[in-house]
Amino acid sequence: MFSRLLRLCWSHRSACLGVLALQVGATGLSMAGVGLAGLGIDFLRVTVFPGSSTLRWPLDWQPPAGLDPLSVVLSLALAVLLAAFFRGVASWWAGVLLARLVHIRLLAPLQRQVFAKLQRLGFAFFDRHGSGALINRATGDVQAVRTFVESVLLQTLTMVISLAICLATMAVIHARLTLACLATMPLLWIACVWFSRVVHPLYREGRNVFDRLILLLAESLQGVAVIKGFSREETMQASFAAQNQRVRDHQRTIFWRVSTFSPAIDLLTQVNLAVLLLYGGWLVISDQLALGTGLLVFAGLLQQFSNQVAMIAQIANGVQESLAGAQRVFEILDAPEEVAPPASAQAWRAPRGEVTLESVTFAFAGGRSALQQVSLRVAPGECVAVVGETGAGKTALLSLIPRFYDPVEGSVCIDGIDVRSLDLALLRRRVGMVFQESVLFSDTVAANLRFAAPSASQSEMEAAARAARAHDFIEALPDGYETVLGEGGVDLSGGQRQRLAIARALLGKPVVLLLDDPTAAIDPETEHEILAAIEEAIAGRTTFIVAHRLSTLRRADRIVVLERGRIVQAGPHRELVRQDGPYRAAALHQMVDDESRRLLERDFNDAAGRAAGVLAP
């Protein structure tokens, strides 16, 4: 993971090197300011006490002859100010370049990559990962890259270069004093190793704990109607408070270790200053070391050295935090595309809509079996209704046709071509689907409809809306087709949302149409309009309908009954309703209103009175 982050930064090495050069330059200017200050002190000492010691000017430079001491001191003071000014400029420019590097060149493209990969991943991936965790990874965990660049990579390189400069300069000033002041370095190394081993698993678990908090928040916002409907606001507040407390307790555990580590590092660096005062002071008293360019400069360098070493605590913390977050981001980028486009797609030039399932077995993630050895052939233009109890495998069967999932065994073919051999985008354009719960986006009505066919004209869009019995209510909206819908189409009724979803599917002009219980959430009056629209839409188009209502089932050419993932009955409605079996039992259970009774009486009258006793009042 560390090397992968390094490779990511290496792709922007010119910007990284520019920031690094400015940061090192700022550190160098800071050291130069300390050196000039030390030179000024030694100059004042020699001026006040001429016989105290000799003064060595850097690079054998000498002030102009005849220049009075005050002018020399003012010149050195001006040089210190100039060094400080240019150091500030370098630090400011480094901050600008770093922000541009992190937020524009790294984070924004990485977020686009994560989002694009999420769009390509199959349904199985989303079955295994909650929406809260994915939102947290695509937003919060991506920031781990920023932490790595700012607090780890550049900080480490700056620290290493600065330490090397400080160490070399201190060794030139006095080698033995340098060794004495750095005697605590092995202890720093031991502390860093301990900290890394303790904190890394805590950061990893911390991201998971925060995922659960995000998930609870997302579910409470999505289910606000249920929460208020059952007056469970206080219960949800208590649940959120409890989960928030878990996050707080976990963060407190991490912060306690960080707050212990940082002072320990700072204490070790202060030990170095104590050694400097004792040993360095003795060297000055014994005239083995100059006060200004010797002890004072050495003290400034050691302080710089100590400040850089103190950054080890921040770097070690940043390493663990960034690795924990980056690992979760790269898990998305590295996730296998379980339903991937074929390397060489087979041509599909004349789509007719014949669908064939051959010995199909399918199981969801976790091993839960949904379909077992299902074989089915649907002729072009045929309408097949799929019925069965909850969990029988109805939605799973429909999901295999557009390759939302791939079967474990067997094959799904359209027009004799295995769907795994077809271009995935082309396949899904030619297979339209209306889900049981319609999904609309916070955009205009037109944009939602054109989601299936971006290049559709206004007349084509209106024709699809009329076929779905949606045109009239769309025209009645404040801005017609340009009306902006609320989140999830909250400002529309359930029937209106479903009719928009049907119109969207029809606008794509699919060869195969999949309707997953489209009338489940629609009132009887609206259902008649939807069924009329469906009859118009399925004409000449292969259609699969998952349904439970007799009014829908009777319109199908054939009905397939699933039970525990297997086909147990198949045939037209009029035949199945006269046969003892699960379909007839389900039909009889629907005799709850006059319409259902009337439909069944009409169908049973064709049978030789087998159902007369059942239908008698």
N, C-alpha and C positions, 0 to 999 in steps of 0.2 A: 504494500500500500504506500509506503514511504517513497519507494522508487518510482511508483506510478505518478505520485504528486510531483516528484522532481521532473519527470518527463513532460508533464503538463506545463510546468513552468519553463522548461527548456524550450518549448515551442514559442515562448515569448521572451527569449533570452536577451534580446537587445534592450527591451524595456527594463527587464530585471537588472541588467548590468548598468544601465543608466541610473536607476534608483540607487543601486549599491555604490556606484562611484560617488554620487552626491552625498550619501550618508557617510561614507568613509572620508570624503573630503571635509565634511562638517566636523567629524571627529578629529581629523588632522589639524584643522584650524583651531579647534579647542585646545589641543596639545600645544600648538604654536603660541597661543595666547598665554598659556601657563609658562612656557619657556621664556617668553619676552618679559613676563612679570618677574620671574626669577633673575633674569639678566639685569633688570632694573634695580632689584634689591641688592645684588652683588655690586653694581655700579655705585649705589649710594653708600654701601659699606666701605668700599675702597676710597670713595671721596671723603667720607667722614673720618675713617681710620686708614690713612694711606699705607701703613705698614702691616695691616692685618693679613692680607693675602693678595695674590695676583689675580687679575681678572682676565678670563679667556673669552674673547668675542667669537661668536659662531662664524665658521668659514673664514677665519682670519680677517674678518672685517673690522675696521677701526673707524670711530667717529672722526669727522674732519678736524684737523688741528685748529686750535683756537676756539672751538665751540664750547661755550660755557656749560657746566654740569646741569643747570636747570633746563637748558635747551635739549640736552641729551635725554633727560628724564621725560620731558614733554614729547619728544619724538617716540620714545618707547611706549609711552601711554597712548599716543595716537595710533601706533602700530597695533597695540592690544585692542583698541576700539575697532580698527579696520578688520582685524581678524574676527572679532565678534560679529561685525556687520555681515561680512561675507559668509560666516558660518550660518547666520540667520537666513540669508538668501538661499544658501545651499539646502538647508533644512526645509524651507518653504517649497522650493522647486522639487525636492525629493518627495514631499507630501503630495504635490499636485500630480507628479508622474505616477506615484504609487496608487492614488485614487483612480486615475485613468486606467492603469493596468488592471487593477482588481475589478472594478465595477463595469468597465466597458469591454475590456479584452478577455477577461476570464469568466466572471460571474454570469453576465448576460448570455454569452454563447453556451456556457455549461447548462444554464437553465433551459435554453432552447433544446439542447441535446437530450436532457432528461425528459422534457415534455414530448419531444418527437418520439423518443423510445417508448414512453408510456402509450402513445397512440398506436405503435406497432405491436405491442405485446398482446398476447391472446387473453381470452376471458379467464383461462385457468390461473394466470398470474394474479388477476384481480380477485379471484376466489380465495387465494391464499393470503392476500394482504388487504387490510382494512383501508378505507378511504382516508381516515385520519392519519395513519402512518405514512401513506403516500403523499399527502399534502405536506406533512412535516418534512419529509425527505426532499421534496421538490422545492421547498422554500427555506426552511431553517437549516437543514443539513448541507445545502449547497453553500451556505455561508462558511462552512468548514474550510473551503478552499481559500477564502479571504483570510481566515485565521492562519492557515498554513503559510501563505505568502507573506503576510504582514508580521506575524508573531513568531514564525519559525524560520522560514528560508532566509529572508533578507536580514532578519534579526540575528540569525546564527552566523551568516557570512560577515555581516558588519562586526559582530562580536569577535569572531575569529581573527579578522584582519586587524581590528583595533587592538586586540590582545597581543597579536604578534608585533605590532608597532610599539606598543607600550613596553612589552617584554624586551624587545631589542634595545630600545632607548634606555630603559632602566639598567640593562646589563652593561651598556656603554658607560653609564654614569658610575655604577658600582656593582660588580658582579656578585660579590658575597652578600651584600645587602639585598639584592634581588632574590637570591636563593633563600635567605632567611625570611623574607616577607611572603614567599610563596610556599612555605612549608605546609600550609593547610589545604593545598590543592587535592591530595588524595581523599581527604574527608569530603570535599565538594563532590567528587566523582561518586563516592559511595552514597551520598545523600540523593543524588540525581537518579541513580539506578533504583534505589528503594522507592523513590517517588513514582517513577514510571511504572514499576510493577504493581504498585498499589492502586494508582489512579485510573489506569487504562480500562479495566473492567467496570469501574464505577461510571465512567463516562458512557460506555457502551450501554449499560443498564439504564442510565439516566435518559438516553434517547428513547428507549422503549417505554419508560414510565411517562415521559412527556407525550409519546404517541397515544397512550390511552387517555390522557387528558384531552388531547385534540379530538379524538374519536368521540368522547362523551359530549364535547361541545358541539361537534357537527351533528350528532344524532339528536341532541336536544333542540337544535335549530330546525332540523328537518321535521322533527316530530312535535313541533310546538302545538299543533292543533290537538294531538292526543294528550299531551301534558295538561293543557288547559281544560280539555274536555273532561278529564278525570280529576281535575283539581289536584294535580300532583306536583305543583310548583315547588313546595317546600321539600318534597322528597328529592327532586332533581337538584335543588340547591344543596341539600345535604350530601348527595352523591358527588357533586362537583367539588364541594368543600373537602370531602374526604380524599378525593383523587388529587386535588390541589395540595393537600397536606402531604401526600406521599411524594409529590414532586419537591415540595419544600424540604421535607426531611432528607431526601436523597441529595439535593443540592447542598444542604447543610453539611452532610457527611463529606462531600467533595471539598467544600469551602474550608472545613475544619482542617483537612489535610494540607490544602494549599496555604492556609494561614499559618500552619505549623512549619511548612517547608520554607517559605519566604523569609521569616525571621531567622531561621537557622542559617540560611545562606548569608544573610546580612551580618549575623554575629561572627561567622567565620571571616568575612571580609574586614570586620572591625578589628579582629585579632591581628591582621596584617598591619593595620595602622599603629597598633600598640607596639608591635615589633619595630616598626619604623622609628617611632619616637625614642625607644630605648637604644636600639643599636645605631640608628642614624644620628641621634643626638650625640652619642659618644664619639662617632666619627667626626662630627663637626667640632666638638670640643677639642679633640685631639688633632685638629687641623688636617684630617685625612679626606674631608669632604667639604665643598663650599656650601655656604648657607643658602644662597639664592639659586644658582644654577645647579647646585647639588641637592641639598635636602628639600628645599621648597619645590623645585621642579620634580624631584623624585616623589614627593608627597602628592603633587598634582597628578602625576602619571599613575601613581598607585591608586589614587581616588578614581581616576578614569578606569583603571584596571578593575577596581572593586565594583564600580557601577556596571561595567560590562559583565563581570562574573555574576553580579546580582540578577542580571537578566536571565540567568540560567533557570531561575524559578519560573519566570514567565514563559520562557521557551519550552521548558519541560511540560508545563501545564498546557501550552498551546499545541504541542505535539500530540498529547493524548486526546485533547478535545478535537483537533482537526482530523486525526486518524479515525476516531470513533464516528464522526460525521461523514467523512469522505468514504469510509467503507460502506455505509448505508447508501450513499449516492451511487457508488460504483456497482453495488449489487443490482441497481436498476439498469445501469448501462450495460452490465455484463449478463443480465438475465437472458436466457435463451428464448428466441422467438419460436414458441412451440407450434404456432401456426404461421409458418413463413412462406412467402411467395416461392414458387419453384424456380430453380436456376434457369430453366429453359421452358417457358410456358407453351402449352399446346394450343394451337389455333382453334378458335370456336367461331366459325364464320357464319353459320346459319342456325342460330339457336331456335329450337322448337319447344323445349320445356319438358322433355321426358325425364323423369326422375326415377332412379333405381337405387335401392338399398340392398346390398348383398351380404347376408350373414353379418350384420353390423352389431358389434359389441362395444359399449362405451361405459366408462366410469369417470366420475368427477374426481378432482384432487382429493386424496385421502382414501381412495379405494372404494367409495360408495358407488355401487353399480347402478346404472340408469337404464341401459338397454342391453338385452341379451339375445344374440342371434336373430336379429330382426331383418327380415327380407320383405321387400315391398317394391312393386313397380307401378308407377303412376304415368298414364299416357299423357301426351301433350294436350293441354286444354281441359284436363279432367280436374274436378274439384273434390278433394278428399278431406273429410272431417276426421280429426283425431280426438278421441275421447278416452277417459279413464279417470281413476281416482287421483287425488293429490299424491305426487311422487311416483306416478306410474311411468313417467318418462316422456310425456308429451312435448314439453318445451325442449328437452334434450334432443328429441328427434328433429324438431325444426331447426335447432341450433347447428346441427351437423351439415345442413344443406348449404348455407353460406360460409361454412368453415369457421364458425366461431370456435369450434372444437374439432379435433380430428378423432375418428374412431380408434379404439384400441385394436380391434380386429375388423375385417371386412372392408367394404368400400362404399362410398356414396358417389354416384355418377349422374351427370346431367347430359342428355343426348349421347350416352355411351362413353363419355369422357369422365375419368376420375377427377373430382373437384380439386384434388391435390395437385393435378397437372395443369390446372387453369390459372391464368393470371388472377391474383387475389382481388385486386381492385376491380377488374372487369367482372369477375364472378359476383361480387357484392353489388355492383351497379345493376346487374341483370336479375338479381334476386332481391325483391323488395320485402320489407318486413314491418309489420305494425305490432308493437309490443303491447302487453296487457296494460302496463302503465306508460302512458304516452310521455315522451321526453321533449320538452320545448326549451328553447334558449332565450335569454334576455335580449331579444332583437326584434326587428319588425316581423310582421306576419309573412311578408313576402320573403324575407331572408330565411325564415324557418321553412317555408315551402321549398325554396330553391336550394335548400341543403341537399336534397336528393338530385337536383339537376341545376347547377349554377348558371348554365347558359339558357335556361328555359325562358321563353318569351312571356309577356304579360298575358296574352291570349291563352297560351298553353297552361299557365298557372291558374287562370280563372276556370278553364275547362276542367282541370283536375279538382278544383275546389267545388265546382258544381256537381261533379260526379260523386263527391263525398258529402254532398248536401251541406257544404260549409260556406258557399259563396254569399248567401243571404246574410248570415250573421257577421261575416267579415265586412261586408259593405256597411253594416249598421254600426261598426266600431267608429270611434271618433275620427281616425284618419284612414279608414278602410284598410287596404293591404299594407299601408305604411305605418300602421299603429304599432308602437313599441310595446311588446308584452313584458309583464313583470317576470320575476325569477320563476322558472318552471311553468310559466303561463298561469300564475296564481290568479290573475284577473279574469280568467275564463272558467266556465263550468266544466265538469268532467266530460260531458258529452261533446262540448265544443273542442276541448283539447284532443279528444280522440278523433273527431272528424278532421281536424287539422293534420293529425298524424297519418290518417288514411289518405288524405289529399296529397301529402308529402310523398307517401309511398307510390301513389299512382302517377305523380308527376315524373318520376324516374322511368316510367314505362317499362317495368320489369317483365321478364319472361316468366318467372316464377314468383308468385306472391304468397307470403307467409303471414297469416293472421293469427296472433296468439291471443285468443279469447277477446276479440275487439269489442264485444258488446257487454262485457262483464260489468263495467261501471257506468252503464248507460240506462236511462229510464225507458220503459216500454214504448212511449211515444217516439222518442228519439231512435230507439232500436229499429222501428219500422223504416225510418229514413236511412239509417245506416245499412240495413239489409237490402234495401232497394239499390243503394249505391254499390254495395258489394256485388249484387247480381249483375249490375252493369260492368263493374270492374273485372269480374272473373270471366267474362265472356271471351272465349278463345285464349285464356291464360291459365296455365297450370297453377292451381291454388291449394294450399294446405290451410285448414282452419282448425284451430284448437277451440272447441266450444262445448257448452253444456246445455244450452237452451234448445228445446225442440224446434223453435222457429228458425234457428240457424242450421241445425243438423239436417232438417228436411230438405234444405237447398243443395246439399252435397250430392255428388254423383255416387260416392261411396263413403262408407264410414269404417274407420279402423279403430278397434277397441284395444287399448293397452292395459295390461295388468302385470305389475311388478316387472316392467321392462320387456314384456313379451306380447306379441300380437295374439289375442285369444279369440277375436271375432273380426270378421270383415265382410262387408256387403252393403247393399243399399238400405236405406232407412226402413222401407216397407217390409223388407225381408227380415231384418234383424229384430224389429219390434214384435214379430210374431214367433221368434225363436226364444226358448228358455235360455237365459244367459245374463251376463252382467249388463248388456245394453238394454234389454227389456226391463230389467229391474230398475235401472236408472231412469228410464222413460216413465215408468209408473210412479216413481217418486216425485216427478214433476207435475203431477195432477193436483196442483194447488190453486189454479185459477181457471176461469171459464175458457180462456184461449187454449191452454194446454189440454184441457179435457176435450174440447172440440177437435183439436188436431189428432189426438189419440183415437177418438171415436171414429174419425174418418179413416185412419189407418187400420184400426182393428176391424172395421166392417168388411175389409177385404179378406179377412181370415175366417174360416168356417166356424165363427162363433166361439173361438177358443178363449177370447177375452170377455165374453158377454157377462159372465158371472162377476168378473172383476169390476166391470164398468157399471153394473147395475147400482142404482142408488140404494 
